[in-house]
Amino acid sequence: MKTGWILGGFAAVLVVAGGYFLTHGPAASGPVTLFQWQDYMEPAFLADYQKTYNEKPAITIFADEDEAFSKMRAGFKPDVMGPCYYEFPRWKEAGLLAPIDTAKLKNWDKISPTLKNLPGISAGPGKVWFVPHYWGNTSLTIRTDLAPEYAKSQSWDILFDPKYKGRVSVMDGVDDTVPFIARMAGVNAYEMTEADWVKVQAKLRELVPHLRFVSSDDTALAQGLASGELVAAMSWRTTFAALHRENKPVAYLNPPGGIFTYVCGLVMHKDPSNEAKALALIDSSLSDEAAIYTISHIGDEPANTGAMAKVPDSVFANLGIQRDLETFLKSGIFQRRLKDKEKIVGTWTEIRSGIQ
C-alpha cells in the first residue's frame, strides 16, 4: 500500500496550472484538477490529455490519503483523485465520488481482468467507482550477503531474529504493517475479531524492540539497506528494484502463501468541473506511454497490461517478476480496507513510540 511519499514530514502541495489555451467543443473551461501521489503527476500520465485539450491539467500532490480525505471533506474539490483500493470506500461513503462510465474510457479494455473485477468497485452495469491504475507489492527486501539464510528460506521471521536485532525496519502505515505482522501471528487482518486484535497487538509489541526505525520513505529504506545499517526492511518492490538496479546484493522475499499486493487507482469527484475532461485525464493516465513509464521508471506495475508486450525482459528481471502478470496478481493477497482503522492507527502509533 502506498501510505505516501513523505515530503519533509508534512504535505507539500504543488499546483501546476496550464494557461488558458484554445479548447475545442462547446464545453470549454479551465483545466481540470488532478489530486494525486507525487510520482503520478509526471508528463507521461498527462500527455494524452494535453494533446486533446492543448492545456496542462492542474496538479495538487498529496503525501498521504488521510490528508487528502481531510482536505476534500473541508471543501477542496479536485476533479480526478488517485486513492488506493483499500482507501476509496471511505471516500465513496463520504459522498465524494461519482460513478465512471467505462465505455467512455478507450483504455479500459487494456486493464488486467483481475483488476477490473476487484470486489466492490462496480457501480452498476458498465460503471465503476474506482479505475485500477497501477499496483505493487509489500514484502521484505533483505541483504543476501548479510542474511544468506533468509535469502534461502524466504521467511519473514528475520524481523524477530535476535541475531539481527536493531538492524530491521518496518513501515509506518498500518495498511502495510498491520496485515503483515497479523499474518505472522496467524491472523487475517481484514477479518479480525477483538481476540485476534489483542493477539496482533502483542506481536507488534514484541516486534518494536527489534526495530532500527519505522519509515515508509523509499530513500531512507534504500540507504539503510545499501549501507548495511539495515539487513532487512519491509518495503515496496520499488525499493528492491532501485537497489537491484545498482547491483546491490538484495532479494525481495516471496514466502509460501504469497505477498501483499496494493492496487491504486483513479476516481472522479461527485461534482467535476468538466466531466469530459475528467474522463480524458483518467484515460490519459492509463495510456500505453503511461503504463510503460510506470514499470520502467517508477517500479510499480501498471493496470494496463496490454502495453507490457513493448517492455523488455530486462525491466521485469530487475523487478523480480514474471511477464505473466495475471498469474502473478492471482498469487498474492490484495490489501483491503481495515475495519476500525482509526483505532488501529492510534494503537500502532502508541506501540511504535517505544522505539528508542
Number of C-alpha atoms within 10 A of each C-alpha: 26 23 20 19 19 18 14 8 8 12 16 14 14 12 14 15 16 16 13 12 14 11 15 11 8 6 11 13 15 19 26 24 25 27 24 23 23 19 12 22 19 14 14 19 24 25 19 21 22 18 11 14 18 18 21 22 24 20 25 21 22 27 22 20 20 12 14 23 19 11 13 15 14 9 8 11 19 22 26 25 26 26 28 27 25 18 20 26 19 12 18 17 9 12 12 18 22 18 19 26 16 18 11 14 17 14 18 19 14 16 20 19 13 14 20 18 12 15 10 12 19 17 14 11 8 12 17 20 23 29 30 28 28 25 24 21 25 25 24 29 30 29 22 18 14 16 16 14 12 18 19 11 13 18 15 21 10 22 25 17 12 11 11 18 19 19 21 28 28 25 22 20 19 20 23 25 21 25 20 21 21 21 13 14 17 11 18 18 23 14 11 17 13 9 8 17 18 12 16 24 19 13 17 20 15 12 21 24 17 21 21 20 22 21 18 22 17 20 14 14 27 21 14 20 26 17 9 15 14 25 26 30 31 27 27 27 24 22 25 28 26 19 19 18 12 10 10 16 14 23 23 27 24 19 13 10 9 15 19 22 22 23 26 23 22 27 29 24 22 18 13 19 17 16 18 12 24 26 23 21 26 28 24 24 29 32 24 21 17 25 25 21 21 24 21 18 12 15 22 22 26 29 28 25 22 16 18 20 10 9 15 11 13 10 17 18 14 18 22 15 14 12 17 10 17 14 11 12 20 13 15 16 15 20 23 21 17 18 13 9 12 10 10 17 16 11 14 18 14 11 17 18 10 10 14 10
